[in-house]
Every structure is written in C-alpha cells, then in structure tokens.
Amino acid sequence: MSETVKLSSWNKDCSRRGFLKNAASLSLAAPLFMQCRRNASGNGKKRNIVFILIDDMRFDAMSCLGHPVLETPNFDRLAQNGILFRNAFVSTSLCSPSRATILTGLYAHKHRILDNQTPLPESIPTFPVQLQKAGYKTGFIGKWHMGGSKDSPRPGFDCWVSFRGQGVYFNPLFNIDGTHVQREGYTTDLITEYAADFVKENKDRFFSICPIKPCTMISFRRPGIKTSTGTSWSRNRHPWPILRRTTRASRPG
C-alpha cells in the first residue's frame, strides 16, 4: 500500500490486526484521527483528542524510562494507563518536516517540507481539516514553524495560538486567531494555560444534539530553561548525556 493512499481509507474496524496492517504502510497519526472522524459521523463513540508534541525531547527523557534527573509524573501516568512504544522510530527528526508528517500522514518526499522555512501547502489534506468536517472544534496552540516568517492561522483550526519561527522562551508575541498579543511570562507556561482554557471552554459542547468536540494540538518548545524556583537552568547542576560527554579522544578505536 502506498503512503499516498487517501486519509479516509482507514478501516472502520480498528482492531489490533487492522491497526498493525495499516500502520505498516502509513504514518500513525492521520489514520488514527480518521478513525475518530468515522466515529464522529455516528458509527461509534465520539472521543476527544489531545495531541502533545514536545521539541528536542530525548528518547529517555521521562522518569518512567529511568532518567536520572527528570521527574515527569503526568507523562508517567499516561504511560502506565495507556500505551508506551519502546521501539519506535522517526524518519524526519527535524522540526517542520516532522510536523508536516504528523499533520498529513505523508513522508517528507511527498509533502515536500524538507527544511524549517517551507510552508505547508494548503492543498495537502490534513487531519484537522477532516476533523472539522466531522463536527470537531479544533485548536492549535504552540509552535508551528512551517514557514518560519509567518504566524497567521492555518486551515483546519477553529482556535489558533502560535508565534513566528522558533519563538522565544520568555515574553512571547502570540498570534491569537489573527491578532497579535504581547504576553509576559514563560512561553511554555502560557501555552499550557491557553490549551487548558480551550478544553474548559469546549467541555459543555459534548451534550448538544450535534456535538462539536474539541481536538487540541499542543506544540511545546523544548523545556529546560526554567526551574521550579524560576531561576535559569544551569548545565553545571545536571550531568551531560553520555553521548554529549564522549569525545573523539575517548572513543575506542
């Protein structure tokens, strides 16, 4: 099966066998969201979606994976009560190409986002657009980065909170639904507040006759600048990863 197969081709029966069969050919994100689209049309239970993407996160950067420094109790709870993929790989470990793949379900040679400057063409189908058609209330909050010089709202999102390019760690200038708003504070905390507000504002829509259910996509910049006391992170307080401490002189052979 080609990776260019249409998003709507995901089997209605999302059994374990069907999941593995389709996941072997497509990126995981788009088919799973398309299953939610089918459910939203009345073929099953309607579900909410919260998609959290974290920049520059090491494969073991959670306490449930044995990291000696980090404490991530909320992620640990998700791993304990959900599914933790211990043998997963990424084909495009770069900001914009990876985001384009998540949104479209396509490999980079198909969506053509090969750097951090190219905008995602609006002609390429994305799962948020499909969810909107299925009656979902959708929101994007955080770092977009595809077309770094622009921060304007993108198709598929009813709520848009983002910024240009990589953004800044403190006092960001947000684009909120097309209007620029200067905020004071730590950017990651502000992103979290906007995301929480979006979920709270849409929780009562579940009970309408034609429910509009929220799908929130939250994209964080890499953490590590702020400590619990508000001071800046210091390399001297935490050990470098083994690979970063290894020098050419210390390598065997």
Sequence and secondary structure as in RCSB ss.txt:
>XXXX:A:sequence
MSETVKLSSWNKDCSRRGFLKNAASLSLAAPLFMQCRRNASGNGKKRNIVFILIDDMRFDAMSCLGHPVLETPNF
DRLAQNGILFRNAFVSTSLCSPSRATILTGLYAHKHRILDNQTPLPESIPTFPVQLQKAGYKTGFIGKWHMGGSK
DSPRPGFDCWVSFRGQGVYFNPLFNIDGTHVQREGYTTDLITEYAADFVKENKDRFFSICPIKPCTMISFRRPGI
KTSTGTSWSRNRHPWPILRRTTRASRPG
>XXXX:A:secstr
  TTS GGGS S   HHHHHHHHTTS SHHHHHHHHHHIIIIIS    EEEEEETT  TT SGGGT SS   HHH
HHHHHHS   SS   S  SHHHHHHHHHH   HHHH   SSS    TTS  HHHHHHHTT EEEEEE   SSTT 
    TT SEEEE STT  SBS EEEETTEEEE  SBHHHHHHHHHHHHHHHHGGGGGSSS   EEEEEEE    S
B TTS B  GGGS   HHHH  TTTS  
